[in-house]
Amino acid sequence: MGIKVAKFGGSSVADAIQINKIRDIVFEDEDIRYVVVSAPGKRFSEDSKVTDLLYLCKTHIDHKLAYEQIFQVITDRFMSLESSLGVDVGIKDELAEIRSNINEGASADYIASRGEYLNAKIIAAYLGFEFLDSAKVIKFSDKGKFMEERTNDELAGALKGEGRFVVPGFYGSRIDGSIKTFSRGGSDITGALIARAVGADVYENWTDVSGFLVADPRIVENPKPISHISYKELRELAYMGASVLHEEAIYPAKVANIPINIRNTNRPQDPGTMITSEPAVLEEGQIISGIAGSRGFTSITIFNSHMIGQKGFIRKMAGILEDHDVTIEHIPSGIDTMSVVLNSKIVEGKVEEIMEEFERQLKPEAMEVSTDLALIATVGAGMAFRTGTSAQLFGALAEAGVNIRMIDQGSSEMNIIVGVAEKDFEKAIRAIYKAFVG
């Protein structure tokens, strides 16, 4: 018998029908002893997430606008949920207290966190589990810095024994008791923290998809699911824009070497995607784990003879960008050329000034700017030291009529990043997928 932590996202706790599915999942697996829940998400496409409504209340207050109508929508939703599930946790009184605190100037973090708090109280009562308020066990300093070791100790102490618990995600508290939230998606972090604290065998992250896919289904028709991926591979895909777990959300589980299983609440029979420290044993012929990319990059290429022998060149270039508050995405280079790839939104309105500084301090022979660049990462542990992988990728793009404008490969040989014109972005992803997956 093992120990599992199961986190259920907003779509999984959107209404009583979804929460019934959670009950079936939890009661069919006695290993699930710790349940982490988000605030209710959308029930249908035109619906609003409860957290968005709570933020909207705060925005109205800040602009001295009436927020009562929005708060009534939230009230109706939780009252309906309590009634539909046949539990009584005093939601009406809880909402009255929250409203009173809002009127007395409650913080944005407090207001935003109440969706998780109320939902966890209802679900705990419905499952017959013990409710544990995150504010008591997830700790931040008075300056808002997350206190990792203290949180681990607090969680381990509060969750010891044979009980089964429901814990709201997304927030904790400062030492002075005030509520502090994680960034959006913080419920994933809460789940990982609990998994680490209790020494879980698996951290299950339940959502509305059956794990990750090799490529974006909006671009590639029916892409193959990813059954197993390593933390390193996941990080590469997430960096390039894949809709996967954020690094902060998996870090506590990664540190404790706890596998993460991405599951689908609506299809619990699907195995989902398993994330582990080690790459999967690949099927015969399998090389890559995933393809991800993003549009919206600008590259500035500097040409200079004997650039490689000029001391301090990169330092000066990086300093100029730092002075303009611009971060560097990639620096592909050659003997006499060096490019900096920058996020177009961050560099918007700054390109001319940056180039003027490059001209003044670096004294290039020539410079070239491209503003319509898309980056695509092909990721997989199976690529490492495998002869012909690059040729296969470049050949596929050439056959599809896609011109490669930039190539960047990490030293681990786990990924190859290519830059293409934005107009060729989707064509390039489909060509790579066809070449490596079929």
C-alpha positions in Angstrom: 0.0 0.0 0.0 1.4 3.4 -1.0 0.6 7.0 -0.3 -0.8 9.3 -3.0 -1.6 13.0 -3.1 -4.3 14.0 -5.6 -4.7 17.6 -6.7 -7.9 18.4 -8.6 -7.8 21.5 -10.8 -10.6 24.1 -11.5 -12.3 22.1 -14.2 -12.4 19.1 -12.0 -14.2 20.9 -9.1 -16.4 23.2 -11.2 -19.7 21.9 -10.0 -21.4 19.0 -8.2 -21.3 16.7 -11.2 -17.5 17.0 -11.3 -17.1 16.7 -7.6 -19.1 13.4 -7.8 -16.4 12.2 -10.2 -13.8 13.1 -7.6 -15.6 11.1 -5.0 -15.6 8.0 -7.2 -11.9 8.4 -8.0 -10.9 8.9 -4.3 -13.1 6.1 -2.9 -11.8 3.6 -5.5 -8.2 4.2 -4.4 -7.5 4.0 -0.7 -3.9 5.1 -1.4 -5.3 8.7 -2.0 -5.1 10.1 1.5 -4.5 13.8 0.7 -6.7 15.8 -1.7 -5.8 19.3 -2.8 -8.4 21.4 -4.6 -8.6 24.6 -6.7 -11.4 27.1 -6.7 -14.3 26.1 -9.0 -13.4 26.7 -12.7 -15.7 27.2 -15.7 -18.7 24.9 -16.0 -19.2 25.9 -19.7 -17.3 28.0 -22.2 -19.1 31.3 -21.4 -18.8 30.8 -17.6 -16.4 32.5 -15.3 -13.8 31.0 -12.9 -14.5 31.8 -9.3 -11.0 33.2 -8.8 -11.5 35.6 -11.7 -14.7 36.8 -10.1 -12.9 37.4 -6.8 -10.2 39.3 -8.6 -12.9 41.3 -10.3 -14.4 42.2 -6.9 -11.1 43.6 -5.8 -10.7 45.6 -9.0 -14.1 47.1 -8.5 -13.2 48.1 -4.9 -9.9 49.6 -6.0 -11.8 51.8 -8.5 -14.5 52.6 -6.0 -17.2 50.7 -7.9 -19.9 48.6 -6.5 -18.9 44.9 -6.3 -22.0 43.4 -4.7 -23.5 42.0 -7.9 -20.3 40.1 -8.7 -20.1 38.9 -5.1 -23.7 37.7 -5.3 -22.7 35.5 -8.3 -20.0 33.9 -6.2 -22.4 33.5 -3.3 -25.1 31.8 -5.4 -22.5 29.4 -6.8 -21.2 28.2 -3.5 -24.7 28.1 -1.9 -25.8 26.0 -4.9 -22.8 23.7 -4.5 -23.4 23.1 -0.8 -27.1 22.3 -1.5 -26.4 20.1 -4.5 -23.9 18.0 -2.5 -26.2 17.7 0.5 -23.7 19.1 3.0 -23.9 21.9 5.6 -20.6 23.7 6.3 -22.1 27.0 7.1 -21.2 28.5 3.7 -23.7 31.4 4.2 -22.0 32.5 7.3 -18.5 32.0 5.8 -19.5 34.2 2.8 -20.9 36.8 5.2 -17.6 36.9 7.0 -15.6 37.2 3.8 -17.8 40.1 2.6 -17.3 41.8 6.0 -13.6 41.4 5.6 -13.7 42.8 2.1 -15.6 45.9 3.3 -13.0 46.4 6.0 -10.2 46.5 3.4 -9.1 42.9 3.0 -6.0 42.3 0.8 -6.1 41.1 -2.8 -4.4 37.8 -1.7 -7.1 37.2 0.9 -9.9 37.8 -1.5 -8.4 35.7 -4.3 -7.8 32.8 -1.9 -11.4 32.4 -0.7 -12.4 30.3 -3.7 -10.0 27.5 -2.7 -10.9 27.9 1.0 -14.6 27.5 0.5 -14.4 24.8 -2.1 -12.1 22.7 0.2 -14.5 23.0 3.1 -17.4 21.8 1.0 -15.5 18.9 -0.6 -14.0 17.8 2.7 -17.5 17.6 4.2 -18.8 15.7 1.1 -15.9 13.2 1.2 -15.9 12.8 5.0 -12.3 13.9 5.1 -10.6 16.3 7.5 -10.3 19.9 6.4 -6.8 21.5 6.8 -6.5 25.2 6.1 -3.4 26.0 4.1 -2.9 29.2 6.1 -1.9 27.1 9.1 0.8 25.1 7.4 2.1 26.9 4.3 4.3 29.7 5.5 5.8 32.9 4.0 8.0 35.5 5.7 6.4 38.8 6.6 8.1 40.1 3.4 6.4 37.5 1.3 9.3 35.0 0.8 8.2 31.4 0.8 9.6 29.5 3.8 10.3 26.1 2.3 11.7 24.1 5.2 9.3 25.5 7.8 6.4 24.7 5.5 7.7 21.2 5.1 7.9 20.7 8.8 4.4 22.2 9.4 2.8 20.0 6.7 4.5 16.9 7.9 3.3 17.5 11.5 -0.2 18.4 10.6 -0.7 15.5 8.1 0.9 12.6 10.1 -1.2 9.6 11.1 -3.7 7.6 9.2 -6.3 10.3 8.5 -7.5 11.5 5.0 -7.4 15.3 4.4 -8.6 17.9 2.0 -6.4 21.0 1.7 -7.1 24.1 -0.3 -4.4 25.0 -2.9 -3.0 28.4 -4.0 -2.3 30.1 -0.7 -0.6 30.1 2.7 0.1 32.8 5.3 2.8 35.2 6.4 4.1 34.9 10.0 1.7 37.7 11.0 -1.2 35.5 9.9 -2.1 37.5 6.7 -2.9 35.5 3.6 -0.3 35.2 0.9 -1.0 33.5 -2.4 1.3 31.7 -4.9 1.3 32.8 -8.5 -1.7 31.6 -10.6 -1.5 27.8 -10.8 -0.4 27.7 -7.2 -2.6 24.8 -6.4 -0.2 22.6 -8.3 2.6 23.9 -6.0 0.5 23.1 -2.9 0.0 19.6 -4.1 3.7 19.1 -4.7 4.6 20.5 -1.3 2.3 18.1 0.4 3.6 15.2 -1.6 7.1 16.0 -0.4 6.1 16.5 3.2 4.3 13.2 3.5 6.8 11.2 1.4 4.2 10.3 -1.2 4.8 7.5 -3.6 3.0 9.4 -6.4 1.6 12.9 -6.8 -1.5 12.7 -9.1 -2.5 15.9 -10.8 -6.0 15.6 -12.1 -7.2 18.0 -14.8 -9.3 17.9 -18.0 -6.8 16.3 -20.3 -5.3 12.8 -20.3 -1.7 13.9 -19.9 0.6 15.7 -22.3 0.7 15.3 -26.1 3.8 15.2 -28.3 2.6 18.3 -30.1 -0.1 21.0 -29.9 -3.4 19.4 -31.1 -4.4 22.7 -32.6 -1.5 22.3 -35.0 -1.1 18.5 -35.4 -4.2 16.4 -35.9 -4.5 13.7 -33.2 -0.9 13.9 -31.8 0.4 10.9 -29.9 0.1 11.1 -26.1 3.3 11.2 -24.0 3.1 8.3 -21.6 6.4 9.0 -19.8 8.7 12.0 -19.6 11.5 13.2 -17.4 11.6 16.4 -15.4 14.4 17.7 -17.6 12.5 17.0 -20.8 9.4 18.6 -19.3 11.4 21.7 -18.4 12.6 22.1 -21.9 9.1 21.9 -23.3 7.6 24.2 -20.7 10.3 26.8 -21.5 9.3 26.8 -25.1 5.7 27.4 -24.4 4.1 24.0 -24.0 1.0 24.0 -21.7 2.6 21.9 -19.1 3.3 22.3 -15.4 5.4 25.2 -14.4 8.8 24.5 -12.9 7.7 25.9 -9.5 4.8 23.5 -9.5 7.0 20.4 -9.8 10.1 21.5 -7.9 9.1 20.1 -4.5 8.2 16.7 -5.9 11.3 16.7 -8.1 13.5 17.4 -5.1 12.0 14.5 -3.2 12.1 12.3 -6.4 8.3 11.7 -6.3 6.7 10.8 -9.7 4.0 13.1 -10.9 1.1 11.5 -12.8 -1.1 13.8 -15.0 -4.6 12.3 -15.1 -8.0 13.2 -16.6 -10.9 13.5 -14.1 -13.4 12.9 -17.0 -11.5 9.8 -18.1 -10.0 8.2 -15.0 -9.3 5.0 -16.9 -6.7 6.7 -19.0 -3.1 6.2 -17.6 -2.1 9.8 -18.3 1.5 11.0 -18.4 4.1 10.0 -15.8 6.8 12.5 -14.9 9.9 11.0 -13.3 13.6 11.9 -12.7 14.7 9.4 -15.3 13.7 9.4 -19.0 11.4 6.5 -20.1 12.7 3.4 -21.7 11.9 4.3 -25.3 10.0 2.2 -27.7 11.9 1.0 -30.7 12.4 3.8 -33.2 11.3 6.5 -30.7 13.7 9.4 -30.5 11.7 12.5 -29.3 9.4 13.1 -26.4 7.8 16.3 -27.5 7.7 19.4 -29.8 6.9 22.9 -28.6 7.3 26.4 -29.8 6.3 30.0 -29.6 6.0 32.9 -31.9 7.0 36.5 -31.2 10.8 36.7 -31.1 13.2 39.3 -32.5 16.8 38.5 -33.3 19.7 41.0 -33.7 22.7 39.6 -35.5 26.1 41.3 -35.2 28.8 40.8 -37.8 32.4 41.4 -36.8 35.7 39.9 -38.2 37.6 38.1 -35.5 34.9 38.5 -33.0 36.0 35.4 -31.1 39.2 37.1 -30.1 37.6 40.3 -28.7 37.7 40.2 -24.9 34.5 41.3 -23.1 32.4 41.3 -26.2 29.6 39.2 -24.7 29.8 41.0 -21.4 29.3 44.4 -23.1 26.4 43.1 -25.2 24.7 41.6 -22.2 25.2 44.8 -20.2 23.5 46.9 -22.9 20.5 44.6 -22.8 20.4 44.6 -19.0 20.4 48.5 -19.1 17.3 48.3 -21.2 15.7 45.7 -18.9 15.7 43.1 -21.7 16.4 39.4 -21.0 18.2 37.2 -23.5 16.4 34.0 -24.8 19.3 32.5 -26.9 22.7 33.5 -28.2 23.6 31.4 -31.3 27.0 32.3 -32.6 29.7 31.7 -35.2 33.3 32.8 -35.6 32.4 36.2 -37.0 28.7 36.5 -36.0 26.6 36.5 -32.9 22.9 36.8 -32.6 20.7 37.6 -29.6 17.2 36.3 -29.6 14.8 38.5 -27.6 11.1 38.4 -26.7 9.4 40.8 -29.1 7.0 42.1 -26.5 9.8 42.9 -24.1 12.0 44.6 -26.7 9.1 46.5 -28.3 10.0 50.2 -28.8 13.6 49.6 -27.7 15.3 48.0 -30.7 16.6 51.3 -32.2 18.1 52.4 -28.9 19.7 49.0 -28.3 21.2 49.0 -31.8 22.6 52.5 -31.3 24.3 51.2 -28.1 25.6 48.1 -29.9 27.0 50.4 -32.6 28.7 52.7 -30.1 30.1 50.1 -27.7 30.6 47.0 -29.9 31.6 48.7 -33.1 30.2 46.0 -35.4 30.9 45.9 -39.1 27.2 45.2 -39.8 24.0 44.4 -38.0 20.8 42.7 -39.1 17.4 42.6 -37.4 14.6 40.0 -37.8 11.3 40.7 -36.2 9.1 37.8 -37.3 10.9 34.9 -35.7 9.3 31.8 -34.2 11.3 29.2 -32.1 10.6 25.5 -32.1 12.1 23.0 -29.7 12.3 19.3 -30.5 13.0 17.6 -27.2 13.9 14.0 -26.2 16.4 12.1 -24.2 16.6 9.7 -27.1 18.2 12.4 -29.2 21.4 12.5 -27.1 24.4 11.3 -29.0 22.2 9.7 -31.7 23.7 9.9 -35.1 21.6 11.6 -37.8 19.0 13.2 -35.6 19.9 16.7 -36.7 20.0 15.7 -40.3 16.6 14.1 -40.0 15.1 17.3 -38.5 16.7 19.6 -41.0 15.8 17.4 -43.9 12.2 17.3 -42.8 12.1 21.1 -42.8 13.8 21.4 -46.1 11.3 19.0 -47.7 8.5 21.1 -46.3 10.0 24.2 -47.8 10.8 25.8 -44.5 13.9 28.0 -44.3 15.8 27.6 -41.0 17.0 31.0 -39.8 18.6 29.9 -36.5 19.9 26.7 -34.9 20.7 26.3 -31.2 21.5 23.0 -29.6 22.1 22.5 -25.9 25.2 20.7 -24.6 23.1 17.9 -23.3 21.9 17.1 -26.8 18.4 16.7 -25.4 16.9 19.4 -27.5 17.4 21.2 -30.8 15.9 24.7 -31.2 15.3 26.1 -34.7 14.2 29.6 -35.6 11.8 29.9 -38.5 9.7 32.7 -40.0 6.4 33.1 -38.1 4.5 32.3 -41.3 6.2 28.8 -41.3 5.6 28.1 -37.6 2.8 25.5 -37.9 4.1 24.0 -41.1 7.5 23.4 -39.4 5.9 21.7 -36.4 3.8 19.4 -38.6 6.9 18.6 -40.6 9.0 17.7 -37.5 6.1 15.6 -36.1 5.8 13.7 -39.3 9.5 13.0 -39.5 9.9 11.7 -36.0 6.4 10.4 -35.0 4.7 9.7 -38.3 
